[in-house]
Amino acid sequence: MSAPRVTLYDHDGTYTGSRIHNDVPLGDAHELREQLIAELPDVAYGDIAVRPFSVREGDIVWELVDQTAKHGMPRVSFYPMDIMFAPPWDGTYDT
């Protein structure tokens, strides 16, 4: 199972909301994610800068946490999925 999500930010990089679908069969997750993106107005792909956030949705806390001080180099982690992002900030991540 998967939980496809689209995380939304304003032009200043402030978290504004999410569209999350829990318990989606893994084989359907990519198609659902593409559908969620297609429903957004004015989608443009490129470099962005976002601010850390923490939000409770039901009984789950979703957060983007700056881990730079802990690791001594630029790092951010996305929880509860425990995904870590680091330079070159190209969308690749470590689990």
Sine and cosine of phi, psi and omega as CSV:
sin_phi,cos_phi,sin_psi,cos_psi,sin_omega,cos_omega
0.00,0.00,0.42,-0.91,-0.03,-1.00
-0.67,-0.74,0.22,-0.98,0.04,-1.00
-0.74,-0.67,0.97,0.23,0.02,-1.00
-0.85,0.53,0.65,-0.76,0.00,-1.00
-0.56,-0.83,0.51,-0.86,0.18,-0.98
-0.88,-0.48,0.85,-0.52,0.00,-1.00
-0.98,-0.17,0.77,-0.63,-0.13,-0.99
-0.95,-0.32,0.64,-0.77,0.02,-1.00
-0.74,-0.67,0.44,-0.90,0.11,-0.99
-1.00,0.08,-0.07,-1.00,-0.06,-1.00
-0.92,0.39,-0.28,0.96,0.03,-1.00
-1.00,-0.07,0.03,1.00,0.01,-1.00
1.00,0.07,0.23,0.97,0.02,-1.00
-1.00,0.02,0.75,-0.66,0.02,-1.00
-0.85,0.53,0.75,-0.66,0.02,-1.00
-0.87,-0.49,-0.21,0.98,0.02,-1.00
0.40,-0.92,0.05,-1.00,0.00,-1.00
-0.61,-0.79,0.42,-0.91,0.18,-0.98
-0.87,-0.49,0.93,-0.38,-0.11,-0.99
-0.84,-0.54,0.66,-0.75,0.09,-1.00
-0.80,-0.60,0.94,-0.34,-0.04,-1.00
-0.99,0.10,0.43,-0.90,0.11,-0.99
0.84,0.54,0.73,0.68,0.07,-1.00
-1.00,-0.08,0.74,-0.68,0.05,-1.00
-0.83,0.56,0.68,-0.73,-0.09,-1.00
-0.79,0.61,-0.61,0.79,0.01,-1.00
-0.91,0.42,-0.36,0.93,-0.01,-1.00
-0.99,-0.16,-0.16,0.99,-0.14,-0.99
-0.90,0.44,-0.70,0.71,-0.03,-1.00
-0.88,0.47,-0.72,0.69,0.00,-1.00
-0.88,0.47,-0.67,0.74,0.02,-1.00
-0.90,0.43,-0.67,0.74,0.02,-1.00
-0.87,0.50,-0.70,0.72,0.02,-1.00
-0.89,0.46,-0.60,0.80,0.04,-1.00
-0.91,0.41,-0.70,0.72,0.02,-1.00
-0.87,0.49,-0.67,0.74,0.02,-1.00
-0.92,0.40,-0.66,0.75,-0.01,-1.00
-0.89,0.46,-0.43,0.90,0.00,-1.00
-0.98,0.20,-0.21,0.98,-0.02,-1.00
-0.99,0.16,0.62,-0.79,0.07,-1.00
-0.98,0.19,0.54,-0.84,0.15,-0.99
0.79,0.61,0.78,0.63,0.03,-1.00
-0.96,0.28,0.76,-0.65,0.08,-1.00
-0.67,-0.75,0.71,-0.70,0.01,-1.00
-0.99,-0.13,0.66,-0.75,0.03,-1.00
0.14,-0.99,-0.08,-1.00,0.02,-1.00
-0.94,0.35,0.64,-0.76,0.06,-1.00
-0.69,-0.72,0.35,-0.94,0.15,-0.99
-0.84,-0.53,0.79,-0.61,-0.03,-1.00
-0.83,-0.56,0.42,-0.91,0.02,-1.00
-1.00,-0.09,0.51,-0.86,0.11,-0.99
-0.85,0.53,0.46,-0.89,0.03,-1.00
-0.48,-0.88,0.29,-0.96,0.12,-0.99
-0.57,-0.82,0.79,-0.61,-0.01,-1.00
-0.58,-0.82,0.67,-0.75,0.06,-1.00
-0.99,-0.10,0.79,-0.61,0.09,-1.00
-0.81,-0.59,0.97,-0.26,-0.13,-0.99
0.93,0.37,-0.80,-0.61,-0.01,-1.00
-0.98,-0.19,0.24,0.97,-0.01,-1.00
-0.92,-0.40,0.72,-0.69,0.11,-0.99
-0.98,-0.18,0.87,-0.49,0.06,-1.00
-0.98,-0.20,0.74,-0.67,0.02,-1.00
-0.45,-0.89,0.51,-0.86,0.13,-0.99
-0.93,-0.36,0.89,-0.45,-0.16,-0.99
-0.89,-0.46,0.77,-0.64,0.07,-1.00
-0.96,0.27,0.88,-0.47,-0.03,-1.00
-0.95,-0.31,0.25,0.97,-0.08,-1.00
-0.83,0.55,-0.76,0.65,-0.04,-1.00
-0.89,0.45,-0.64,0.77,-0.03,-1.00
-0.91,0.42,-0.62,0.79,-0.09,-1.00
-0.98,-0.18,-0.16,0.99,0.01,-1.00
0.95,0.31,0.25,0.97,0.05,-1.00
-0.37,-0.93,0.33,-0.94,-0.06,-1.00
-0.86,0.51,0.84,-0.55,0.04,-1.00
-0.44,-0.90,0.61,-0.79,0.20,-0.98
-0.74,-0.67,0.56,-0.83,0.01,-1.00
-0.87,-0.50,0.61,-0.79,0.04,-1.00
-0.94,-0.33,0.89,-0.46,-0.03,-1.00
-0.92,-0.40,0.47,-0.88,0.24,0.97
-1.00,0.04,0.11,0.99,-0.07,-1.00
-0.98,0.20,-0.17,0.99,0.02,-1.00
0.80,0.60,0.78,0.62,0.05,-1.00
-0.97,-0.25,0.76,-0.65,-0.01,-1.00
-0.94,-0.35,0.74,-0.68,0.05,-1.00
-0.93,-0.37,0.56,-0.83,-0.01,-1.00
-0.49,-0.87,0.24,-0.97,0.06,-1.00
-0.81,0.59,0.61,-0.80,0.37,0.93
-1.00,-0.02,0.31,0.95,0.06,-1.00
0.83,0.56,0.72,0.70,-0.03,-1.00
-0.96,-0.28,0.23,0.97,0.01,-1.00
0.99,-0.12,-0.19,0.98,0.07,-1.00
-0.97,0.26,0.43,-0.90,-0.05,-1.00
-0.53,-0.85,0.18,-0.98,0.02,-1.00
-0.81,-0.58,0.60,-0.80,0.03,-1.00
-0.91,-0.41,0.00,0.00,0.00,0.00
